[in-house]
């Protein structure tokens, strides 16, 4: 092992450097790879489940380890599988995993490769409370002989096991040193802000709220001119589900769920990873074929009674992991084109847009924090910045239903605050009814007075909670 000098002393450089990265980008690349491998058109029954976590991890193991788990047998006992708690999903197709389950699978794959350095980008995003606690315990007690690098936006989420911090602000290093010293610096900053910025912060918040209300009002007028068909009032009941059952590979995901979404009721949908939150949303968007096996009514009509998918999509705006992956696989789309595509319910933009539509897109880019950047390529943005643009795309129509599946994934604190303020303002504007999935209590909006909580393994498997004020 080589001893290498550095500015802060010496460190041991291993003879063979192996680095493993887990991020939303690697997760998106995995799902894209699965899509390219999809042989559903040539498979009996028309469904190709694709690779499973068992197969993925087996592909990662060294030849020595592979011989211990022939064809993946007994891989449940592998230390990485046990650490990441994925035994129950080893034989499920990767394409059917929730965002949190994919993250844990990729972490398992990374650990199984026996890296010297493990880099985790926003490791807590998309994980439920139990998984977050388990991951923190893993950081604190489970890592041996691995250099760990966490890339994080939220200072308060830094686990106790972290010893050093490198902080970047405005593309410059603003701190580099021991975590204990960084913690003192953060407390000093917070104290200074508390003493000098309370009144200013309150004034700024009120000013932002007024600006948002004004811009949204202007955007609604522009939308009414650009899309007059959408000005029709949506029915009182937007979504109705009666005894809905969804099963994959003999696993029941939703079990006799009955639920109604009424206009103006903003819902928080919560539950552990893999509990069926995304499945529920995909029954509404039409991305889950089992919608036709169930009694589900959208905008007053039963699914499968002759409506087209386009008639439904024009009444919805969607932010999801699936949609994000679709856009990342496209070519040279500009931010303007991405946002404009939301007016036409297409993945990408395939038609000319008038000046009125382009002005509307610029307004929503401004709301998302991208004023003056309409010509910037979407692919040049970070994952979090892309997410913010996709929120603008979903919101530009101010549709009857706005579906938000973990919308704040990858956003830094500044972007997160901006996005949550915009979403709250949209709710108060009264045009869109929101369905919001998040694991983070800090992202729950004041307007969300109704909660649908999914509880796998319980009877019934869901609870409906109303918050009284």
C-alpha positions as a Python dict, from the first residue, in 0.01 Angstrom:
ca = {
    (1, 'X'): (0, 0, 0),
    (2, 'X'): (143, 337, -105),
    (3, 'X'): (173, 632, 139),
    (4, 'X'): (77, 950, -48),
    (5, 'X'): (144, 1306, 77),
    (6, 'X'): (-140, 1558, 84),
    (7, 'X'): (-184, 1917, 205),
    (8, 'X'): (-329, 1797, 536),
    (9, 'X'): (-84, 1513, 600),
    (10, 'X'): (-62, 1160, 456),
    (11, 'X'): (-314, 899, 357),
    (12, 'X'): (-285, 538, 249),
    (13, 'X'): (-356, 477, -117),
    (14, 'X'): (-469, 118, -185),
    (15, 'X'): (-284, -80, -449),
    (16, 'X'): (-604, -115, -649),
    (17, 'X'): (-853, 170, -633),
    (18, 'X'): (-1220, 75, -666),
    (19, 'X'): (-1491, 343, -645),
    (20, 'X'): (-1867, 278, -627),
    (21, 'X'): (-2125, 552, -681),
    (22, 'X'): (-2494, 547, -587),
    (23, 'X'): (-2702, 841, -709),
    (24, 'X'): (-3028, 922, -882),
    (25, 'X'): (-2827, 930, -1205),
    (26, 'X'): (-2710, 570, -1156),
    (27, 'X'): (-3066, 467, -1070),
    (28, 'X'): (-3198, 636, -1386),
    (29, 'X'): (-2928, 465, -1593),
    (30, 'X'): (-3026, 126, -1447),
    (31, 'X'): (-3394, 172, -1535),
    (32, 'X'): (-3303, 292, -1885),
    (33, 'X'): (-3089, -19, -1931),
    (34, 'X'): (-3385, -236, -1824),
    (35, 'X'): (-3605, -68, -2083),
    (36, 'X'): (-3356, -142, -2358),
    (37, 'X'): (-3346, -508, -2247),
    (38, 'X'): (-3727, -535, -2233),
    (39, 'X'): (-3849, -828, -2444),
    (40, 'X'): (-4218, -805, -2354),
    (41, 'X'): (-4316, -809, -2723),
    (42, 'X'): (-4151, -1149, -2762),
    (43, 'X'): (-4248, -1302, -2426),
    (44, 'X'): (-4536, -1538, -2363),
    (45, 'X'): (-4803, -1341, -2181),
    (46, 'X'): (-4660, -1011, -2305),
    (47, 'X'): (-4469, -928, -1985),
    (48, 'X'): (-4092, -947, -1944),
    (49, 'X'): (-4011, -894, -1577),
    (50, 'X'): (-3649, -825, -1667),
    (51, 'X'): (-3364, -859, -1423),
    (52, 'X'): (-3418, -894, -1053),
    (53, 'X'): (-3200, -766, -768),
    (54, 'X'): (-3079, -1126, -725),
    (55, 'X'): (-2946, -1132, -1083),
    (56, 'X'): (-2806, -778, -1061),
    (57, 'X'): (-2607, -852, -747),
    (58, 'X'): (-2486, -1187, -882),
    (59, 'X'): (-2345, -1002, -1186),
    (60, 'X'): (-2150, -778, -947),
    (61, 'X'): (-1978, -1048, -741),
    (62, 'X'): (-1621, -1160, -798),
    (63, 'X'): (-1569, -1507, -952),
    (64, 'X'): (-1480, -1643, -607),
    (65, 'X'): (-1801, -1514, -452),
    (66, 'X'): (-2012, -1618, -750),
    (67, 'X'): (-1909, -1981, -695),
    (68, 'X'): (-2051, -1956, -342),
    (69, 'X'): (-2392, -1850, -476),
    (70, 'X'): (-2453, -2065, -789),
    (71, 'X'): (-2723, -1899, -1002),
    (72, 'X'): (-2789, -1664, -710),
    (73, 'X'): (-2896, -1940, -472),
    (74, 'X'): (-2884, -1840, -103),
    (75, 'X'): (-2768, -1486, -192),
    (76, 'X'): (-3003, -1377, 88),
    (77, 'X'): (-2715, -1459, 325),
    (78, 'X'): (-2469, -1225, 151),
    (79, 'X'): (-2352, -954, 398),
    (80, 'X'): (-2446, -673, 156),
    (81, 'X'): (-2799, -809, 115),
    (82, 'X'): (-2840, -838, 492),
    (83, 'X'): (-2702, -487, 549),
    (84, 'X'): (-2937, -329, 296),
    (85, 'X'): (-3245, -526, 396),
    (86, 'X'): (-3351, -627, 45),
    (87, 'X'): (-3415, -1000, 98),
    (88, 'X'): (-3790, -959, 40),
    (89, 'X'): (-3746, -796, -303),
    (90, 'X'): (-3466, -1012, -447),
    (91, 'X'): (-3695, -1183, -700),
    (92, 'X'): (-3903, -886, -807),
    (93, 'X'): (-3832, -722, -1144),
    (94, 'X'): (-3624, -405, -1112),
    (95, 'X'): (-3886, -217, -1314),
    (96, 'X'): (-4145, -290, -1043),
    (97, 'X'): (-3940, -155, -752),
    (98, 'X'): (-4021, 173, -582),
    (99, 'X'): (-3769, 456, -584),
    (100, 'X'): (-3656, 370, -231),
    (101, 'X'): (-3625, 0, -314),
    (102, 'X'): (-3411, 80, -619),
    (103, 'X'): (-3186, 299, -404),
    (104, 'X'): (-3136, 18, -150),
    (105, 'X'): (-3071, -231, -431),
    (106, 'X'): (-2804, -6, -583),
    (107, 'X'): (-2643, 42, -242),
    (108, 'X'): (-2633, -337, -204),
    (109, 'X'): (-2479, -372, -551),
    (110, 'X'): (-2217, -110, -463),
    (111, 'X'): (-2122, -284, -136),
    (112, 'X'): (-2113, -624, -307),
    (113, 'X'): (-1844, -489, -543),
    (114, 'X'): (-1610, -443, -239),
    (115, 'X'): (-1510, -82, -317),
    (116, 'X'): (-1234, 113, -147),
    (117, 'X'): (-1440, 431, -181),
    (118, 'X'): (-1820, 452, -163),
    (119, 'X'): (-1986, 773, -285),
    (120, 'X'): (-2353, 826, -201),
    (121, 'X'): (-2535, 1124, -353),
    (122, 'X'): (-2831, 1240, -141),
    (123, 'X'): (-2857, 893, 19),
    (124, 'X'): (-3167, 969, 228),
    (125, 'X'): (-3388, 1099, -54),
    (126, 'X'): (-3668, 856, -141),
    (127, 'X'): (-3625, 645, 174),
    (128, 'X'): (-3896, 596, 434),
    (129, 'X'): (-3829, 664, 804),
    (130, 'X'): (-3730, 305, 889),
    (131, 'X'): (-3490, 285, 594),
    (132, 'X'): (-3334, 619, 691),
    (133, 'X'): (-3271, 499, 1045),
    (134, 'X'): (-3125, 175, 911),
    (135, 'X'): (-2896, 365, 672),
    (136, 'X'): (-2775, 596, 950),
    (137, 'X'): (-2699, 293, 1167),
    (138, 'X'): (-2513, 143, 873),
    (139, 'X'): (-2302, 461, 839),
    (140, 'X'): (-2231, 466, 1212),
    (141, 'X'): (-2156, 99, 1272),
    (142, 'X'): (-2161, -104, 951),
    (143, 'X'): (-1878, 30, 737),
    (144, 'X'): (-1529, -110, 775),
    (145, 'X'): (-1228, -51, 549),
    (146, 'X'): (-1430, 172, 313),
    (147, 'X'): (-1379, 544, 263),
    (148, 'X'): (-1728, 698, 266),
    (149, 'X'): (-1817, 1019, 82),
    (150, 'X'): (-2169, 1158, 123),
    (151, 'X'): (-2290, 1431, -111),
    (152, 'X'): (-2569, 1611, 74),
    (153, 'X'): (-2768, 1932, 58),
    (154, 'X'): (-2918, 1923, 405),
    (155, 'X'): (-2674, 1998, 683),
    (156, 'X'): (-2911, 1868, 952),
    (157, 'X'): (-2906, 1519, 795),
    (158, 'X'): (-2529, 1462, 825),
    (159, 'X'): (-2478, 1138, 1024),
    (160, 'X'): (-2265, 1141, 1337),
    (161, 'X'): (-2005, 909, 1182),
    (162, 'X'): (-1889, 1176, 934),
    (163, 'X'): (-1553, 1319, 1038),
    (164, 'X'): (-1475, 1578, 769),
    (165, 'X'): (-1676, 1827, 565),
    (166, 'X'): (-1612, 2002, 235),
    (167, 'X'): (-1870, 2277, 176),
    (168, 'X'): (-1927, 2442, -161),
    (169, 'X'): (-2106, 2774, -202),
    (170, 'X'): (-2139, 2962, -534),
    (171, 'X'): (-1902, 2710, -697),
    (172, 'X'): (-1631, 2783, -441),
    (173, 'X'): (-1501, 2600, -134),
    (174, 'X'): (-1650, 2778, 168),
    (175, 'X'): (-1529, 2529, 430),
    (176, 'X'): (-1290, 2236, 446),
    (177, 'X'): (-1206, 2067, 772),
    (178, 'X'): (-1329, 1865, 1068),
    (179, 'X'): (-1701, 1812, 1116),
    (180, 'X'): (-1676, 1939, 1476),
    (181, 'X'): (-1545, 2274, 1347),
    (182, 'X'): (-1810, 2284, 1075),
    (183, 'X'): (-2083, 2222, 1332),
    (184, 'X'): (-1959, 2523, 1534),
    (185, 'X'): (-1960, 2735, 1218),
    (186, 'X'): (-2318, 2635, 1135),
    (187, 'X'): (-2434, 2724, 1487),
    (188, 'X'): (-2262, 3062, 1461),
    (189, 'X'): (-2428, 3130, 1126),
    (190, 'X'): (-2768, 3033, 1265),
    (191, 'X'): (-2723, 3260, 1566),
    (192, 'X'): (-2625, 3557, 1348),
    (193, 'X'): (-2921, 3496, 1118),
    (194, 'X'): (-3157, 3472, 1413),
    (195, 'X'): (-3047, 3804, 1559),
    (196, 'X'): (-3027, 4005, 1237),
    (197, 'X'): (-3268, 3849, 993),
    (198, 'X'): (-3603, 3769, 1156),
    (199, 'X'): (-3789, 4086, 1051),
    (200, 'X'): (-3618, 4091, 712),
    (201, 'X'): (-3704, 3722, 657),
    (202, 'X'): (-4071, 3782, 743),
    (203, 'X'): (-4088, 4079, 507),
    (204, 'X'): (-3913, 3882, 233),
    (205, 'X'): (-4153, 3588, 277),
    (206, 'X'): (-4456, 3817, 250),
    (207, 'X'): (-4305, 3981, -58),
    (208, 'X'): (-4240, 3642, -223),
    (209, 'X'): (-4596, 3533, -152),
    (210, 'X'): (-4739, 3846, -313),
    (211, 'X'): (-4510, 3805, -615),
    (212, 'X'): (-4616, 3440, -653),
    (213, 'X'): (-4984, 3528, -635),
    (214, 'X'): (-4939, 3798, -899),
    (215, 'X'): (-4736, 3577, -1136),
    (216, 'X'): (-4978, 3284, -1098),
    (217, 'X'): (-5273, 3509, -1169),
    (218, 'X'): (-5102, 3638, -1484),
    (219, 'X'): (-5006, 3282, -1585),
    (220, 'X'): (-5368, 3167, -1545),
    (221, 'X'): (-5489, 3443, -1781),
    (222, 'X'): (-5225, 3345, -2036),
    (223, 'X'): (-5318, 2978, -1998),
    (224, 'X'): (-5686, 3057, -2055),
    (225, 'X'): (-5595, 3234, -2379),
    (226, 'X'): (-5356, 2961, -2495),
    (227, 'X'): (-5573, 2664, -2387),
    (228, 'X'): (-5938, 2775, -2374),
    (229, 'X'): (-6065, 2413, -2350),
    (230, 'X'): (-5907, 2376, -2005),
    (231, 'X'): (-6114, 2661, -1860),
    (232, 'X'): (-6411, 2426, -1820),
    (233, 'X'): (-6483, 2350, -1454),
    (234, 'X'): (-6379, 2001, -1344),
    (235, 'X'): (-6648, 1782, -1182),
    (236, 'X'): (-6681, 1769, -805),
    (237, 'X'): (-6543, 1411, -789),
    (238, 'X'): (-6214, 1386, -979),
    (239, 'X'): (-6113, 1028, -889),
    (240, 'X'): (-6312, 742, -739),
    (241, 'X'): (-6170, 397, -659),
    (242, 'X'): (-6384, 109, -536),
    (243, 'X'): (-6229, -208, -387),
    (244, 'X'): (-5917, -172, -602),
    (245, 'X'): (-5679, -471, -612),
    (246, 'X'): (-5337, -467, -783),
    (247, 'X'): (-5110, -774, -788),
    (248, 'X'): (-4769, -845, -943),
    (249, 'X'): (-4599, -1185, -936),
    (250, 'X'): (-4842, -1320, -675),
    (251, 'X'): (-4777, -1018, -453),
    (252, 'X'): (-5074, -802, -363),
    (253, 'X'): (-4970, -436, -367),
    (254, 'X'): (-5310, -268, -322),
    (255, 'X'): (-5579, -469, -143),
    (256, 'X'): (-5945, -361, -168),
    (257, 'X'): (-5868, 10, -156),
    (258, 'X'): (-6166, 247, -177),
    (259, 'X'): (-6090, 619, -196),
    (260, 'X'): (-6235, 939, -344),
    (261, 'X'): (-6060, 1257, -454),
    (262, 'X'): (-6281, 1566, -461),
    (263, 'X'): (-6202, 1895, -628),
    (264, 'X'): (-6012, 2129, -395),
    (265, 'X'): (-5904, 1852, -153),
    (266, 'X'): (-5525, 1837, -148),
    (267, 'X'): (-5398, 1495, -36),
    (268, 'X'): (-5072, 1374, 113),
    (269, 'X'): (-5008, 1009, 22),
    (270, 'X'): (-4763, 834, 252),
    (271, 'X'): (-4641, 488, 346),
    (272, 'X'): (-4320, 283, 359),
    (273, 'X'): (-4110, 204, 53),
    (274, 'X'): (-4290, -49, -166),
    (275, 'X'): (-4632, 11, -9),
    (276, 'X'): (-4796, 101, -343),
    (277, 'X'): (-4789, 482, -349),
    (278, 'X'): (-4651, 506, -703),
    (279, 'X'): (-4880, 221, -814),
    (280, 'X'): (-5180, 420, -689),
    (281, 'X'): (-5073, 727, -886),
    (282, 'X'): (-5007, 522, -1201),
    (283, 'X'): (-5362, 388, -1188),
    (284, 'X'): (-5473, 750, -1223),
    (285, 'X'): (-5223, 851, -1493),
    (286, 'X'): (-5291, 537, -1699),
    (287, 'X'): (-4937, 398, -1667),
    (288, 'X'): (-5058, 81, -1491),
    (289, 'X'): (-5257, -163, -1712),
    (290, 'X'): (-5439, -312, -1413),
    (291, 'X'): (-5658, -1, -1408),
    (292, 'X'): (-5890, -182, -1653),
    (293, 'X'): (-5940, -474, -1411),
    (294, 'X'): (-6074, -242, -1142),
    (295, 'X'): (-6362, -4, -1079),
    (296, 'X'): (-6186, 329, -1119),
    (297, 'X'): (-6358, 646, -1234),
    (298, 'X'): (-6178, 959, -1351),
    (299, 'X'): (-6363, 1287, -1404),
    (300, 'X'): (-6695, 1103, -1379),
    (301, 'X'): (-6621, 827, -1632),
    (302, 'X'): (-6524, 466, -1564),
    (303, 'X'): (-6184, 374, -1705),
    (304, 'X'): (-6222, 158, -2012),
    (305, 'X'): (-6558, 308, -2113),
    (306, 'X'): (-6425, 465, -2434),
    (307, 'X'): (-6216, 760, -2314),
    (308, 'X'): (-5872, 808, -2470),
    (309, 'X'): (-5552, 840, -2271),
    (310, 'X'): (-5505, 1187, -2423),
    (311, 'X'): (-5842, 1304, -2291),
    (312, 'X'): (-5719, 1213, -1944),
    (313, 'X'): (-5364, 1347, -1977),
    (314, 'X'): (-5486, 1692, -2078),
    (315, 'X'): (-5651, 1720, -1735),
    (316, 'X'): (-5337, 1618, -1540),
    (317, 'X'): (-4989, 1743, -1466),
    (318, 'X'): (-4737, 1484, -1346),
    (319, 'X'): (-4397, 1485, -1176),
    (320, 'X'): (-4251, 1137, -1122),
    (321, 'X'): (-3936, 932, -1132),
    (322, 'X'): (-4062, 754, -1445),
    (323, 'X'): (-4120, 1085, -1627),
    (324, 'X'): (-3781, 1216, -1521),
    (325, 'X'): (-3614, 906, -1661),
    (326, 'X'): (-3798, 954, -1992),
    (327, 'X'): (-3672, 1311, -2029),
    (328, 'X'): (-3315, 1220, -1939),
    (329, 'X'): (-3313, 977, -2232),
    (330, 'X'): (-3410, 1244, -2486),
    (331, 'X'): (-3170, 1454, -2694),
    (332, 'X'): (-3106, 1828, -2704),
    (333, 'X'): (-3424, 1966, -2550),
    (334, 'X'): (-3408, 2318, -2416),
    (335, 'X'): (-3570, 2418, -2087),
    (336, 'X'): (-3833, 2607, -2286),
    (337, 'X'): (-3915, 2297, -2491),
    (338, 'X'): (-3945, 2080, -2178),
    (339, 'X'): (-4189, 2321, -2014),
    (340, 'X'): (-4386, 2376, -2336),
    (341, 'X'): (-4427, 1999, -2379),
    (342, 'X'): (-4644, 2011, -2067),
    (343, 'X'): (-4903, 2207, -2266),
    (344, 'X'): (-4926, 1925, -2520),
    (345, 'X'): (-4892, 1620, -2289),
    (346, 'X'): (-4596, 1483, -2485),
    (347, 'X'): (-4256, 1351, -2376),
    (348, 'X'): (-4057, 1603, -2577),
    (349, 'X'): (-4189, 1877, -2805),
    (350, 'X'): (-4300, 1793, -3158),
    (351, 'X'): (-4485, 2101, -3275),
    (352, 'X'): (-4442, 2474, -3320),
    (353, 'X'): (-4560, 2694, -3034),
    (354, 'X'): (-4688, 3049, -3061),
    (355, 'X'): (-4558, 3355, -2880),
    (356, 'X'): (-4834, 3335, -2619),
    (357, 'X'): (-4735, 2981, -2523),
    (358, 'X'): (-4366, 3072, -2515),
    (359, 'X'): (-4438, 3370, -2290),
    (360, 'X'): (-4628, 3136, -2058),
    (361, 'X'): (-4332, 2895, -2051),
    (362, 'X'): (-4096, 3182, -1964),
    (363, 'X'): (-4322, 3278, -1674),
    (364, 'X'): (-4308, 2924, -1532),
    (365, 'X'): (-3932, 2903, -1580),
    (366, 'X'): (-3911, 3224, -1377),
    (367, 'X'): (-4124, 3067, -1103),
    (368, 'X'): (-3895, 2761, -1099),
    (369, 'X'): (-3582, 2980, -1069),
    (370, 'X'): (-3463, 2966, -1432),
    (371, 'X'): (-3547, 3315, -1558),
    (372, 'X'): (-3354, 3401, -1875),
    (373, 'X'): (-3238, 3040, -1925),
    (374, 'X'): (-3500, 2915, -2169),
    (375, 'X'): (-3234, 2816, -2428),
    (376, 'X'): (-3027, 2613, -2177),
    (377, 'X'): (-3013, 2240, -2266),
    (378, 'X'): (-3202, 2025, -2016),
    (379, 'X'): (-2919, 1771, -2010),
    (380, 'X'): (-2677, 2040, -1878),
    (381, 'X'): (-2867, 2076, -1551),
    (382, 'X'): (-2807, 1880, -1233),
    (383, 'X'): (-3060, 1614, -1136),
    (384, 'X'): (-3223, 1849, -885),
    (385, 'X'): (-3242, 2138, -1132),
    (386, 'X'): (-3402, 1907, -1388),
    (387, 'X'): (-3662, 1812, -1128),
    (388, 'X'): (-3750, 2178, -1071),
    (389, 'X'): (-3801, 2228, -1447),
    (390, 'X'): (-4027, 1920, -1462),
    (391, 'X'): (-4239, 2069, -1184),
    (392, 'X'): (-4284, 2378, -1403),
    (393, 'X'): (-4376, 2149, -1694),
    (394, 'X'): (-4644, 1975, -1486),
    (395, 'X'): (-4784, 2302, -1351),
    (396, 'X'): (-4791, 2516, -1666),
    (397, 'X'): (-5149, 2412, -1754),
    (398, 'X'): (-5264, 2455, -1391),
    (399, 'X'): (-5456, 2129, -1457),
    (400, 'X'): (-5748, 1993, -1255),
    (401, 'X'): (-5518, 1728, -1099),
    (402, 'X'): (-5151, 1787, -1019),
    (403, 'X'): (-4973, 1460, -933),
    (404, 'X'): (-4644, 1500, -745),
    (405, 'X'): (-4450, 1180, -674),
    (406, 'X'): (-4155, 1283, -454),
    (407, 'X'): (-4120, 1618, -642),
    (408, 'X'): (-3833, 1746, -428),
    (409, 'X'): (-3589, 1462, -503),
    (410, 'X'): (-3243, 1603, -560),
    (411, 'X'): (-3336, 1966, -481),
    (412, 'X'): (-3106, 2171, -263),
    (413, 'X'): (-3252, 2374, 25),
    (414, 'X'): (-3299, 2691, -180),
    (415, 'X'): (-3473, 2507, -466),
    (416, 'X'): (-3683, 2304, -223),
    (417, 'X'): (-3812, 2614, -45),
    (418, 'X'): (-3890, 2783, -377),
    (419, 'X'): (-4073, 2479, -516),
    (420, 'X'): (-4278, 2422, -200),
    (421, 'X'): (-4378, 2790, -195),
    (422, 'X'): (-4490, 2768, -558),
    (423, 'X'): (-4689, 2448, -493),
    (424, 'X'): (-4862, 2602, -190),
    (425, 'X'): (-4946, 2911, -398),
    (426, 'X'): (-5090, 2687, -673),
    (427, 'X'): (-5312, 2518, -414),
    (428, 'X'): (-5431, 2853, -279),
    (429, 'X'): (-5495, 2973, -636),
    (430, 'X'): (-5770, 2711, -652),
    (431, 'X'): (-5721, 2580, -1006),
    (432, 'X'): (-5541, 2251, -935),
    (433, 'X'): (-5608, 1974, -683),
    (434, 'X'): (-5285, 1813, -564),
    (435, 'X'): (-5184, 1455, -487),
    (436, 'X'): (-4845, 1465, -315),
    (437, 'X'): (-4619, 1172, -222),
    (438, 'X'): (-4328, 1240, 12),
    (439, 'X'): (-4144, 1069, 297),
    (440, 'X'): (-4013, 1396, 437),
    (441, 'X'): (-4233, 1567, 700),
    (442, 'X'): (-4061, 1898, 618),
    (443, 'X'): (-4209, 1882, 266),
    (444, 'X'): (-4571, 1844, 373),
    (445, 'X'): (-4765, 2150, 255),
    (446, 'X'): (-5005, 2351, 477),
    (447, 'X'): (-5284, 2292, 222),
    (448, 'X'): (-5266, 1911, 263),
    (449, 'X'): (-5547, 1847, 510),
    (450, 'X'): (-5621, 1494, 386),
    (451, 'X'): (-5387, 1195, 423),
    (452, 'X'): (-5405, 855, 255),
    (453, 'X'): (-5167, 631, 448),
    (454, 'X'): (-5080, 292, 297),
    (455, 'X'): (-5010, 18, 551),
    (456, 'X'): (-4888, -304, 385),
    (457, 'X'): (-4964, -621, 577),
    (458, 'X'): (-5249, -466, 776),
    (459, 'X'): (-5626, -514, 736),
    (460, 'X'): (-5740, -283, 589),
    (461, 'X'): (-5414, -189, 415),
    (462, 'X'): (-5482, 184, 426),
    (463, 'X'): (-5600, 461, 656),
    (464, 'X'): (-5771, 790, 569),
    (465, 'X'): (-5683, 1078, 801),
    (466, 'X'): (-5832, 1427, 800),
    (467, 'X'): (-5648, 1714, 968),
    (468, 'X'): (-5890, 1945, 1148),
    (469, 'X'): (-5789, 2310, 1190),
}
